[in-house]
Amino acid sequence: MFYFKHGHYDKAFSDLEKALEQYGKVLNNPEKSLEIKSNYANALILQAKICFNLEKYEDTIRLLNKALEIDHGARLY
């Protein structure tokens, strides 16, 4: 955000690409997500948030439904 506000668009774009790579790594490695969040439902919710940010809405719904099956009281926001 800093780079963008100050007109350093190349650096801002580079940082955005790096952030999206990290999203992809977490999304494509559920085991790593589970290491980050030991509660399985929470790991699924994290993956769902990533899918949502990547506009993968069907995957988002699938993951949130699975999280609710595991933990009916899961906070989905």
Protein Blocks (a to p, Z undefined) as FASTA:
>chain_A
ZZmmnopamlmmmmmmmmmmmmmmmmmmmklmmmmmmblklmmmmmmmmmmmnopaklmm
mmmmmmmmmmmmbcfZZ
